[in-house]
Amino acid sequence: MTKKQNINIDVDKLRDIAHTGVRRAILFMGLGLNAASREDFNDYELRKLPIDPGQTSLPIEFFPENLPADRVLAFKESFATWIVGCGLRELLEHYALFLDQIHRYALLVFQVKGKLGRINPIKEQQLFNRRLGIPDKLATLHKRFSIAPSDQESINQLYDARNCLAHDLGIIGSQRCDPDGNLTLTWRTLDVIARGDTTGTEHLIVNLIGKKTEEPLSIIMQQVVRERKFAAGAKLALTKQDVWEICFFFNAHAIPSAIRSFVKFLKAHDIELREP
């Protein structure tokens, strides 16, 4: 008699690993970028922070007091770039952990179904966790288990952007560029459009704020693919709207599509799914 084996996979907890990264990224970038953009926020001296009980003051100063406003502004601009890099890292590292767990569960399914062959699951999981970046994780999931989230090119591009900010001081290196000499970033997002009821002319809502319209308008929302191109040698600079949209892209597209593909894998291998 074949012994029945149970595999318990909480898809909601799996999904929340990645969504936690979205929430942390959007919150931390919000705090940092709002601080960087405030004209009244110019305290760059670490010594201005309260000293904890039992500790002495910092013995040296790295920067003079009361630096000129333009110098402090330059600090804040660099700080904003650093914050975006940290936010992308938070977002993508949680997404990577999410992929790690999908791979672990898929290996478990193969093990239970007797489909591992010569694969050593412990060794392969360690390799997947520690040595593979997101592009390689996605490629491995596709090759090994036919788990293929949509928008992989966009995800890989954003992973490259994160690496540029983290390792190249935000300067676009030629090694990251396409044959045309550009680093191209894309992601799916939404545009809110006002469409004229008579003429059918479309306007972005933001361009109509404070203006009188000449005809009745209908407000519609449409999905678009946002694209940003950066030439080799240029600085990678993302706007606040860009980073919000990137977080939305992971929340609404990248994470759900990975879950859908994983669930499809489970069904293909006769894993019973129970609704909560």
Backbone as CSV, one residue per row, in Angstrom:
resi,resn,N_x,N_y,N_z,CA_x,CA_y,CA_z,C_x,C_y,C_z
1,MET,0.849,-1.197,0.000,0.000,0.000,0.000,0.883,1.245,0.000
2,THR,0.551,2.183,-0.869,1.309,3.427,-0.950,0.938,4.340,0.220
3,LYS,1.946,4.762,0.937,1.701,5.642,2.075,1.443,7.066,1.599
4,LYS,0.356,7.631,2.076,0.009,8.993,1.696,0.910,9.976,2.426
5,GLN,1.412,10.961,1.675,2.270,11.980,2.275,1.610,13.345,2.129
6,ASN,1.733,14.145,3.160,1.146,15.477,3.153,2.227,16.536,3.005
7,ILE,1.972,17.482,2.118,2.843,18.647,1.951,2.012,19.872,2.291
8,ASN,2.401,20.585,3.327,1.663,21.779,3.729,2.396,23.023,3.255
9,ILE,1.795,23.714,2.322,2.373,24.930,1.767,1.368,26.056,1.977
10,ASP,1.736,27.011,2.789,0.859,28.160,3.036,1.197,29.232,2.001
11,VAL,0.389,29.304,0.971,0.657,30.234,-0.132,0.546,31.681,0.330
12,ASP,-0.336,31.950,1.277,-0.471,33.323,1.785,0.806,33.773,2.489
13,LYS,1.392,32.901,3.309,2.646,33.250,3.981,3.783,33.391,2.975
14,LEU,3.770,32.535,1.965,4.771,32.623,0.909,4.678,33.962,0.198
15,ARG,3.477,34.341,-0.158,3.248,35.611,-0.852,3.664,36.797,0.017
16,ASP,3.435,36.683,1.321,3.699,37.817,2.212,5.187,38.107,2.361
17,ILE,6.041,37.122,2.094,7.481,37.387,2.127,7.814,38.503,1.152
18,ALA,7.297,38.394,-0.067,7.581,39.394,-1.093,6.845,40.700,-0.830
19,HIS,5.585,40.602,-0.387,4.816,41.826,-0.131,5.386,42.610,1.046
20,THR,6.015,41.933,1.997,6.686,42.643,3.088,7.786,43.537,2.536
21,GLY,8.519,43.047,1.545,9.553,43.858,0.908,8.982,45.085,0.225
22,VAL,7.818,44.941,-0.405,7.166,46.090,-1.037,6.811,47.133,0.009
23,ARG,6.197,46.676,1.098,5.765,47.615,2.137,6.954,48.327,2.778
24,ARG,8.005,47.570,3.079,9.184,48.176,3.695,9.854,49.166,2.735
25,ALA,9.948,48.791,1.468,10.601,49.670,0.496,9.835,50.981,0.336
26,ILE,8.520,50.900,0.182,7.741,52.111,-0.055,7.730,53.004,1.187
27,LEU,7.727,52.390,2.365,7.751,53.165,3.617,9.108,53.814,3.835
28,PHE,10.186,53.043,3.700,11.513,53.580,3.974,11.915,54.624,2.944
29,MET,11.582,54.382,1.669,11.881,55.403,0.656,11.034,56.645,0.889
30,GLY,9.802,56.444,1.361,8.974,57.608,1.673,9.586,58.462,2.767
31,LEU,10.035,57.823,3.835,10.674,58.571,4.922,11.939,59.273,4.434
32,GLY,12.784,58.545,3.728,14.062,59.108,3.304,13.927,60.202,2.263
33,LEU,13.103,59.965,1.239,12.980,60.950,0.169,12.233,62.193,0.628
34,ASN,11.280,62.025,1.531,10.616,63.210,2.081,11.603,64.049,2.888
35,ALA,12.470,63.394,3.655,13.482,64.133,4.406,14.443,64.848,3.468
36,ALA,14.866,64.169,2.410,15.824,64.756,1.472,15.249,65.964,0.744
37,SER,13.936,65.982,0.548,13.327,67.073,-0.215,12.891,68.256,0.650
38,ARG,12.938,68.111,1.961,12.514,69.202,2.847,13.591,70.280,2.935
39,GLU,13.207,71.503,2.646,14.165,72.609,2.700,14.649,72.882,4.121
40,ASP,13.817,72.570,5.109,14.178,72.867,6.497,14.943,71.721,7.161
41,PHE,15.195,70.667,6.430,15.914,69.530,6.996,17.354,69.567,6.502
42,ASN,18.251,70.098,7.331,19.648,70.274,6.940,20.623,69.806,8.015
43,ASP,20.147,68.978,8.924,21.007,68.502,10.010,21.798,67.282,9.547
44,TYR,23.019,67.511,9.152,23.876,66.433,8.670,24.880,65.973,9.721
45,GLU,24.963,66.666,10.853,25.954,66.337,11.873,25.437,65.225,12.785
46,LEU,26.156,64.122,12.833,25.756,62.990,13.662,25.721,63.367,15.135
47,ARG,26.566,64.315,15.545,26.643,64.691,16.961,25.363,65.344,17.467
48,LYS,24.492,65.784,16.569,23.257,66.429,17.005,22.241,65.440,17.569
49,LEU,22.472,64.161,17.340,21.570,63.160,17.899,21.813,63.055,19.408
50,PRO,20.769,62.773,20.186,20.943,62.628,21.644,21.909,61.493,21.965
51,ILE,22.687,61.679,23.004,23.651,60.667,23.432,22.954,59.689,24.373
52,ASP,23.141,58.400,24.130,22.541,57.386,24.986,23.179,57.404,26.375
53,PRO,22.408,57.063,27.414,22.961,57.032,28.781,24.195,56.128,28.862
54,GLY,25.212,56.625,29.526,26.413,55.838,29.715,27.430,55.960,28.611
55,GLN,27.100,56.686,27.538,28.034,56.870,26.440,28.558,58.293,26.424
56,THR,29.763,58.436,25.900,30.345,59.766,25.774,30.023,60.337,24.404
57,SER,30.306,61.621,24.214,30.057,62.244,22.914,31.067,61.734,21.887
58,LEU,30.737,61.916,20.628,31.649,61.504,19.564,32.906,62.364,19.610
59,PRO,34.094,61.748,19.533,35.338,62.501,19.760,35.784,63.368,18.590
60,ILE,35.367,63.046,17.386,35.843,63.828,16.239,34.674,64.214,15.359
61,GLU,34.888,65.264,14.577,33.905,65.699,13.593,34.457,65.417,12.201
62,PHE,33.620,64.874,11.327,34.050,64.562,9.969,33.775,65.723,9.010
63,PHE,32.824,66.580,9.371,32.475,67.719,8.522,32.387,68.980,9.378
64,PRO,32.760,70.113,8.832,32.631,71.375,9.567,31.166,71.698,9.834
65,GLU,30.962,72.527,10.845,29.606,73.012,11.129,29.206,74.065,10.113
66,ASN,27.879,74.202,9.934,27.298,75.294,9.145,27.905,75.398,7.737
67,LEU,27.923,74.269,7.049,28.400,74.292,5.666,27.441,75.100,4.804
68,PRO,27.899,75.638,3.664,27.026,76.412,2.782,25.829,75.594,2.312
69,ALA,24.750,76.302,2.031,23.502,75.638,1.661,23.658,74.764,0.416
70,ASP,24.457,75.227,-0.558,24.605,74.441,-1.782,25.352,73.134,-1.517
71,ARG,26.256,73.143,-0.536,26.982,71.923,-0.183,26.043,70.939,0.502
72,VAL,25.206,71.421,1.386,24.248,70.555,2.068,23.240,70.001,1.071
73,LEU,22.836,70.825,0.104,21.911,70.356,-0.929,22.530,69.206,-1.729
74,ALA,23.814,69.306,-2.016,24.503,68.225,-2.734,24.505,66.950,-1.891
75,PHE,24.706,67.103,-0.562,24.636,65.943,0.326,23.254,65.278,0.210
76,LYS,22.222,66.105,0.242,20.859,65.581,0.240,20.518,64.907,-1.089
77,GLU,21.064,65.434,-2.179,20.832,64.795,-3.477,21.481,63.412,-3.525
78,SER,22.696,63.315,-2.979,23.364,62.017,-2.915,22.620,61.077,-1.961
79,PHE,22.107,61.640,-0.881,21.332,60.857,0.076,20.086,60.275,-0.591
80,ALA,19.412,61.061,-1.421,18.213,60.600,-2.121,18.542,59.422,-3.040
81,THR,19.673,59.519,-3.747,20.089,58.414,-4.612,20.363,57.163,-3.784
82,TRP,21.020,57.359,-2.638,21.326,56.235,-1.750,20.047,55.595,-1.225
83,ILE,19.082,56.408,-0.870,17.803,55.901,-0.366,17.111,55.049,-1.424
84,VAL,17.095,55.503,-2.676,16.464,54.732,-3.749,17.169,53.385,-3.908
85,GLY,18.505,53.392,-3.870,19.247,52.140,-3.957,18.900,51.190,-2.820
86,CYS,18.798,51.732,-1.607,18.434,50.911,-0.453,17.011,50.379,-0.585
87,GLY,16.112,51.222,-1.099,14.732,50.788,-1.279,14.621,49.660,-2.295
88,LEU,15.333,49.790,-3.415,15.320,48.718,-4.417,15.926,47.440,-3.847
89,ARG,16.980,47.598,-3.058,17.585,46.418,-2.436,16.585,45.717,-1.523
90,GLU,15.877,46.485,-0.706,14.884,45.903,0.204,13.815,45.153,-0.583
91,LEU,13.326,45.792,-1.626,12.289,45.213,-2.469,12.768,43.916,-3.118
92,LEU,13.954,43.963,-3.716,14.446,42.825,-4.485,14.965,41.700,-3.595
93,GLU,15.515,42.034,-2.433,15.996,40.970,-1.551,14.827,40.166,-0.981
94,HIS,13.728,40.834,-0.678,12.551,40.085,-0.239,11.988,39.253,-1.389
95,TYR,12.017,39.795,-2.592,11.551,39.032,-3.751,12.443,37.802,-3.951
96,ALA,13.753,37.963,-3.752,14.678,36.837,-3.874,14.380,35.769,-2.821
97,LEU,14.107,36.187,-1.571,13.746,35.233,-0.524,12.453,34.494,-0.873
98,PHE,11.538,35.205,-1.474,10.275,34.644,-1.960,10.553,33.558,-3.007
99,LEU,11.451,33.833,-3.962,11.822,32.841,-4.969,12.533,31.653,-4.330
100,ASP,13.353,31.921,-3.304,14.031,30.835,-2.594,13.024,29.834,-2.041
101,GLN,11.946,30.348,-1.450,10.951,29.463,-0.854,10.159,28.712,-1.919
102,ILE,9.867,29.368,-3.033,9.195,28.671,-4.137,10.059,27.506,-4.612
103,HIS,11.361,27.759,-4.764,12.275,26.699,-5.196,12.329,25.569,-4.168
104,ARG,12.353,25.908,-2.899,12.405,24.887,-1.849,11.169,24.001,-1.888
105,TYR,10.000,24.630,-2.024,8.768,23.849,-2.079,8.694,23.001,-3.349
106,ALA,9.172,23.546,-4.457,9.152,22.780,-5.706,10.063,21.565,-5.615
107,LEU,11.232,21.726,-5.000,12.116,20.578,-4.771,11.423,19.528,-3.902
108,LEU,10.697,19.988,-2.887,9.994,19.069,-2.000,8.938,18.275,-2.771
109,VAL,8.216,18.955,-3.643,7.218,18.276,-4.469,7.886,17.213,-5.340
110,PHE,8.985,17.572,-5.975,9.712,16.606,-6.802,10.198,15.421,-5.972
111,GLN,10.656,15.702,-4.746,11.146,14.625,-3.890,10.022,13.657,-3.544
112,VAL,8.870,14.203,-3.162,7.722,13.361,-2.801,7.232,12.571,-4.010
113,LYS,7.290,13.182,-5.184,6.795,12.528,-6.400,7.844,11.638,-7.062
114,GLY,9.034,11.570,-6.463,10.074,10.722,-7.016,10.644,11.226,-8.324
115,LYS,10.705,12.554,-8.494,11.163,13.139,-9.749,12.494,13.872,-9.627
116,LEU,13.181,13.702,-8.513,14.432,14.431,-8.319,15.567,13.894,-9.178
117,GLY,15.521,12.632,-9.495,16.640,12.056,-10.240,17.911,12.124,-9.416
118,ARG,18.974,12.653,-10.009,20.256,12.747,-9.301,20.419,14.069,-8.546
119,ILE,19.389,14.864,-8.532,19.475,16.156,-7.847,19.568,15.944,-6.337
120,ASN,20.556,16.580,-5.717,20.662,16.598,-4.259,19.911,17.835,-3.772
121,PRO,18.733,17.677,-3.147,17.909,18.848,-2.823,18.569,19.824,-1.860
122,ILE,19.323,19.285,-0.882,19.983,20.171,0.089,21.047,21.013,-0.605
123,LYS,21.863,20.371,-1.404,22.927,21.081,-2.117,22.350,22.098,-3.090
124,GLU,21.318,21.696,-3.827,20.732,22.594,-4.828,20.047,23.790,-4.176
125,GLN,19.432,23.573,-3.029,18.784,24.692,-2.346,19.816,25.657,-1.797
126,GLN,20.907,25.135,-1.255,21.975,26.013,-0.771,22.561,26.836,-1.902
127,LEU,22.766,26.217,-3.048,23.278,26.929,-4.213,22.299,28.012,-4.657
128,PHE,21.026,27.661,-4.688,19.987,28.611,-5.116,19.939,29.803,-4.170
129,ASN,20.015,29.541,-2.861,19.899,30.613,-1.870,21.091,31.561,-1.906
130,ARG,22.288,31.015,-1.954,23.489,31.800,-1.661,24.217,32.342,-2.884
131,ARG,24.132,31.661,-4.000,25.008,32.013,-5.110,24.289,32.604,-6.319
132,LEU,22.999,32.478,-6.371,22.287,32.934,-7.554,21.631,34.288,-7.310
133,GLY,21.824,35.202,-8.265,21.078,36.444,-8.244,19.693,36.214,-8.818
134,ILE,18.859,37.232,-8.775,17.477,37.072,-9.213,17.364,36.585,-10.656
135,PRO,18.117,37.127,-11.630,17.991,36.601,-12.999,18.258,35.097,-13.080
136,ASP,19.272,34.625,-12.359,19.590,33.190,-12.372,18.552,32.375,-11.598
137,LYS,18.002,32.945,-10.545,16.942,32.245,-9.814,15.728,32.031,-10.726
138,LEU,15.335,33.087,-11.438,14.193,32.974,-12.346,14.465,31.960,-13.448
139,ALA,15.685,31.993,-13.998,16.039,31.059,-15.066,16.026,29.616,-14.564
140,THR,16.510,29.396,-13.338,16.543,28.049,-12.769,15.141,27.527,-12.506
141,LEU,14.274,28.362,-11.960,12.889,27.951,-11.723,12.202,27.559,-13.023
142,HIS,12.486,28.311,-14.066,11.873,28.017,-15.370,12.405,26.709,-15.938
143,LYS,13.717,26.552,-15.932,14.337,25.367,-16.521,13.995,24.102,-15.747
144,ARG,14.022,24.185,-14.433,13.875,22.983,-13.599,12.421,22.608,-13.370
145,PHE,11.550,23.615,-13.202,10.175,23.326,-12.797,9.118,23.944,-13.715
146,SER,9.527,24.633,-14.760,8.590,25.355,-15.641,7.783,26.390,-14.873
147,ILE,8.361,26.922,-13.805,7.745,28.026,-13.064,8.298,29.312,-13.657
148,ALA,7.438,30.076,-14.302,7.905,31.222,-15.075,7.004,32.432,-14.848
149,PRO,7.325,33.264,-13.845,6.563,34.507,-13.661,6.656,35.398,-14.897
150,SER,5.646,36.206,-15.108,5.680,37.156,-16.218,6.616,38.321,-15.887
151,ASP,6.898,39.133,-16.887,7.681,40.370,-16.709,9.107,40.113,-16.224
152,GLN,9.676,38.955,-16.576,11.024,38.653,-16.092,12.058,39.644,-16.618
153,GLU,11.882,40.115,-17.844,12.846,41.077,-18.379,12.842,42.355,-17.551
154,SER,11.669,42.833,-17.186,11.587,44.036,-16.353,12.224,43.813,-14.990
155,ILE,11.968,42.651,-14.389,12.545,42.342,-13.079,14.063,42.312,-13.161
156,ASN,14.589,41.674,-14.210,16.039,41.597,-14.383,16.653,42.980,-14.603
157,GLN,15.952,43.837,-15.342,16.440,45.201,-15.570,16.516,45.968,-14.257
158,LEU,15.488,45.829,-13.425,15.468,46.539,-12.142,16.524,45.980,-11.197
159,TYR,16.800,44.702,-11.295,17.891,44.103,-10.525,19.222,44.718,-10.958
160,ASP,19.388,44.942,-12.263,20.601,45.579,-12.771,20.702,47.025,-12.274
161,ALA,19.559,47.715,-12.225,19.556,49.089,-11.720,19.960,49.127,-10.256
162,ARG,19.451,48.189,-9.482,19.827,48.113,-8.068,21.332,47.898,-7.931
163,ASN,21.902,47.018,-8.745,23.341,46.758,-8.693,24.144,47.984,-9.104
164,CYS,23.631,48.731,-10.069,24.299,49.961,-10.490,24.354,50.957,-9.335
165,LEU,23.252,51.119,-8.619,23.203,52.051,-7.497,24.062,51.565,-6.335
166,ALA,24.097,50.242,-6.127,24.819,49.698,-4.980,26.314,49.569,-5.224
167,HIS,26.707,49.259,-6.450,28.107,48.918,-6.711,28.844,49.909,-7.610
168,ASP,28.107,50.723,-8.362,28.742,51.617,-9.335,28.498,53.088,-9.033
169,LEU,28.123,53.386,-7.783,27.836,54.769,-7.378,26.748,55.411,-8.231
170,GLY,25.897,54.571,-8.815,24.797,55.086,-9.618,25.189,55.542,-11.012
171,ILE,26.423,55.295,-11.425,26.880,55.690,-12.756,26.730,54.500,-13.706
172,ILE,26.073,54.723,-14.823,25.794,53.645,-15.764,27.079,53.187,-16.440
173,GLY,27.473,51.951,-16.204,28.642,51.381,-16.845,28.276,50.747,-18.173
174,SER,29.225,50.725,-19.098,28.956,50.165,-20.419,28.569,48.692,-20.349
175,GLN,29.048,47.979,-19.320,28.740,46.554,-19.195,27.269,46.312,-18.904
176,ARG,26.564,47.350,-18.467,25.142,47.204,-18.162,24.257,47.672,-19.312
177,CYS,24.869,48.108,-20.401,24.112,48.720,-21.490,23.836,47.739,-22.628
178,ASP,22.789,48.042,-23.386,22.464,47.260,-24.578,23.351,47.713,-25.740
179,PRO,23.234,47.092,-26.920,24.071,47.486,-28.058,23.948,48.952,-28.460
180,ASP,22.835,49.582,-28.088,22.653,51.004,-28.396,23.296,51.912,-27.351
181,GLY,23.917,51.315,-26.337,24.597,52.110,-25.317,23.702,52.623,-24.224
182,ASN,22.558,51.964,-23.991,21.616,52.413,-22.969,21.302,51.301,-21.974
183,LEU,21.091,51.709,-20.734,20.455,50.828,-19.756,18.973,51.184,-19.773
184,THR,18.149,50.217,-20.156,16.715,50.458,-20.269,15.985,49.766,-19.127
185,LEU,15.125,50.511,-18.463,14.284,49.976,-17.392,12.832,50.081,-17.820
186,THR,12.079,49.018,-17.594,10.651,49.031,-17.909,9.871,48.420,-16.749
187,TRP,8.637,48.849,-16.608,7.737,48.230,-15.638,6.315,48.596,-16.011
188,ARG,5.389,47.725,-15.653,3.970,47.996,-15.921,3.387,48.861,-14.807
189,THR,2.576,49.820,-15.208,1.940,50.696,-14.230,0.608,51.179,-14.788
190,LEU,0.012,52.132,-14.108,-1.277,52.680,-14.520,-1.162,54.179,-14.754
191,ASP,-1.819,54.646,-15.789,-1.988,56.080,-16.017,-3.457,56.423,-15.867
192,VAL,-3.735,57.527,-15.172,-5.103,58.023,-15.050,-5.294,59.088,-16.127
193,ILE,-6.252,58.834,-16.987,-6.461,59.657,-18.180,-7.826,60.335,-18.115
194,ALA,-7.858,61.581,-18.579,-9.138,62.275,-18.775,-9.406,62.299,-20.277
195,ARG,-10.532,61.727,-20.701,-10.866,61.653,-22.122,-12.078,62.531,-22.413
196,GLY,-11.927,63.416,-23.397,-13.016,64.300,-23.758,-14.214,63.534,-24.291
197,ASP,-15.402,63.815,-23.744,-16.600,63.084,-24.161,-16.992,63.398,-25.595
198,THR,-16.624,64.584,-26.096,-16.987,64.983,-27.453,-15.879,64.675,-28.450
199,THR,-14.668,65.122,-28.150,-13.567,64.984,-29.106,-12.782,63.684,-28.945
200,GLY,-12.878,63.067,-27.776,-12.095,61.863,-27.535,-10.635,62.150,-27.222
201,THR,-10.277,63.422,-27.111,-8.896,63.799,-26.793,-8.536,63.343,-25.383
202,GLU,-7.345,62.790,-25.244,-6.907,62.277,-23.955,-5.869,63.201,-23.326
203,HIS,-5.984,63.372,-22.001,-5.059,64.207,-21.235,-4.674,63.459,-19.974
204,LEU,-3.403,63.581,-19.580,-3.021,63.100,-18.263,-3.652,64.004,-17.213
205,ILE,-4.198,63.380,-16.171,-4.878,64.140,-15.129,-3.976,65.214,-14.546
206,VAL,-2.711,64.892,-14.339,-1.795,65.838,-13.703,-1.654,67.119,-14.513
207,ASN,-1.844,67.040,-15.832,-1.703,68.221,-16.678,-2.947,69.109,-16.664
208,LEU,-4.023,68.641,-16.034,-5.267,69.408,-16.007,-5.532,70.079,-14.668
209,ILE,-4.704,69.781,-13.682,-4.941,70.326,-12.351,-4.884,71.852,-12.389
210,GLY,-5.941,72.482,-11.895,-6.001,73.938,-11.843,-6.424,74.590,-13.142
211,LYS,-6.764,73.806,-14.163,-7.145,74.367,-15.459,-8.632,74.121,-15.738
212,LYS,-9.210,75.036,-16.505,-10.601,74.902,-16.916,-10.663,74.090,-18.199
213,THR,-11.523,73.070,-18.209,-11.637,72.224,-19.396,-12.717,72.750,-20.334
214,GLU,-12.573,72.428,-21.608,-13.476,72.951,-22.631,-14.621,72.003,-22.951
215,GLU,-14.589,70.804,-22.398,-15.650,69.825,-22.648,-15.754,68.878,-21.463
216,PRO,-16.881,68.190,-21.329,-16.997,67.186,-20.268,-15.955,66.087,-20.477
217,LEU,-15.437,65.580,-19.368,-14.387,64.572,-19.429,-14.798,63.317,-18.682
218,SER,-14.356,62.189,-19.193,-14.513,60.920,-18.494,-13.142,60.496,-17.981
219,ILE,-13.092,60.051,-16.737,-11.837,59.628,-16.133,-11.683,58.120,-16.320
220,ILE,-10.582,57.721,-16.919,-10.326,56.308,-17.146,-8.931,55.967,-16.646
221,MET,-8.716,54.685,-16.385,-7.418,54.207,-15.943,-6.933,53.172,-16.952
222,GLN,-5.722,53.316,-17.430,-5.215,52.378,-18.416,-3.831,51.888,-18.037
223,GLN,-3.586,50.623,-18.357,-2.273,50.035,-18.066,-1.281,50.429,-19.151
224,VAL,-0.097,50.809,-18.739,0.957,51.197,-19.671,2.264,50.551,-19.227
225,VAL,3.214,50.495,-20.145,4.565,50.065,-19.811,5.434,51.311,-19.757
226,ARG,5.903,51.628,-18.561,6.779,52.784,-18.385,8.195,52.389,-18.804
227,GLU,8.888,53.312,-19.433,10.257,53.032,-19.878,11.168,54.191,-19.516
228,ARG,12.321,53.857,-18.979,13.348,54.850,-18.690,14.661,54.372,-19.323
229,LYS,15.321,55.262,-20.053,16.595,54.941,-20.687,17.695,55.815,-20.098
230,PHE,18.839,55.195,-19.820,19.996,55.906,-19.281,21.212,55.539,-20.123
231,ALA,21.890,56.541,-20.628,23.063,56.310,-21.472,24.271,55.956,-20.625
232,ALA,25.206,55.254,-21.224,26.452,54.910,-20.535,27.142,56.184,-20.053
233,GLY,27.584,56.172,-18.812,28.237,57.327,-18.215,27.297,58.265,-17.500
234,ALA,26.001,58.119,-17.744,25.015,58.983,-17.079,24.739,58.463,-15.673
235,LYS,24.130,59.308,-14.856,23.751,58.906,-13.508,22.341,58.333,-13.528
236,LEU,22.164,57.212,-12.855,20.846,56.587,-12.778,20.019,57.339,-11.747
237,ALA,19.007,58.032,-12.202,18.174,58.845,-11.309,16.714,58.477,-11.534
238,LEU,16.075,57.983,-10.490,14.664,57.639,-10.543,13.868,58.654,-9.724
239,THR,12.729,59.060,-10.243,11.889,60.026,-9.545,11.072,59.327,-8.459
240,LYS,10.450,60.142,-7.610,9.572,59.573,-6.591,8.428,58.804,-7.238
241,GLN,7.908,59.328,-8.355,6.846,58.611,-9.055,7.355,57.282,-9.591
242,ASP,8.588,57.270,-10.103,9.175,56.034,-10.612,9.229,54.962,-9.524
243,VAL,9.745,55.320,-8.349,9.919,54.305,-7.308,8.566,53.840,-6.777
244,TRP,7.587,54.746,-6.734,6.241,54.325,-6.337,5.702,53.322,-7.351
245,GLU,5.864,53.625,-8.636,5.354,52.732,-9.676,6.070,51.383,-9.671
246,ILE,7.362,51.377,-9.381,8.110,50.118,-9.324,7.581,49.247,-8.193
247,CYS,7.309,49.851,-7.045,6.716,49.101,-5.940,5.340,48.573,-6.323
248,PHE,4.561,49.397,-7.012,3.239,48.969,-7.484,3.378,47.807,-8.462
249,PHE,4.377,47.876,-9.336,4.613,46.818,-10.315,4.867,45.476,-9.625
250,PHE,5.689,45.469,-8.586,5.935,44.220,-7.875,4.683,43.760,-7.141
251,ASN,3.971,44.696,-6.536,2.779,44.368,-5.764,1.669,43.806,-6.644
252,ALA,1.457,44.415,-7.812,0.304,44.072,-8.650,0.614,43.064,-9.753
253,HIS,1.890,42.920,-10.129,2.224,42.075,-11.271,3.276,41.007,-10.963
254,ALA,4.462,41.423,-10.536,5.569,40.474,-10.401,5.269,39.391,-9.362
255,ILE,4.766,39.793,-8.202,4.500,38.815,-7.143,3.296,37.930,-7.490
256,PRO,2.141,38.509,-7.883,1.001,37.647,-8.226,1.292,36.675,-9.365
257,SER,2.056,37.112,-10.372,2.326,36.208,-11.495,3.208,35.043,-11.065
258,ALA,4.144,35.283,-10.124,4.964,34.194,-9.603,4.107,33.196,-8.836
259,ILE,3.182,33.700,-8.045,2.271,32.818,-7.302,1.418,32.008,-8.266
260,ARG,0.876,32.653,-9.296,0.045,31.926,-10.262,0.831,30.801,-10.939
261,SER,2.073,31.091,-11.312,2.888,30.077,-11.972,3.220,28.936,-11.016
262,PHE,3.468,29.260,-9.763,3.758,28.225,-8.758,2.528,27.354,-8.519
263,VAL,1.359,27.973,-8.410,0.123,27.202,-8.215,-0.134,26.296,-9.418
264,LYS,0.134,26.793,-10.613,-0.001,25.976,-11.820,0.923,24.763,-11.739
265,PHE,2.146,24.960,-11.241,3.093,23.855,-11.043,2.523,22.838,-10.065
266,LEU,1.962,23.302,-8.944,1.406,22.391,-7.952,0.263,21.564,-8.539
267,LYS,-0.613,22.213,-9.286,-1.741,21.493,-9.890,-1.260,20.472,-10.908
268,ALA,-0.220,20.825,-11.668,0.314,19.907,-12.677,0.893,18.646,-12.046
269,HIS,1.269,18.745,-10.755,1.851,17.593,-10.063,0.875,17.023,-9.035
270,ASP,-0.422,17.300,-9.258,-1.500,16.706,-8.457,-1.396,17.007,-6.976
271,ILE,-0.961,18.232,-6.672,-0.969,18.689,-5.283,-2.317,19.344,-5.018
272,GLU,-3.054,18.799,-4.063,-4.375,19.323,-3.750,-4.267,20.688,-3.087
273,LEU,-5.030,21.632,-3.596,-5.037,22.978,-3.045,-6.323,23.208,-2.291
274,ARG,-6.198,23.679,-1.074,-7.369,23.940,-0.238,-7.576,25.428,-0.100
275,GLU,-8.790,25.859,-0.333,-9.124,27.267,-0.161,-9.232,27.575,1.326
276,PRO,-8.781,28.766,1.763,-8.869,29.110,3.191,-10.312,29.243,3.638
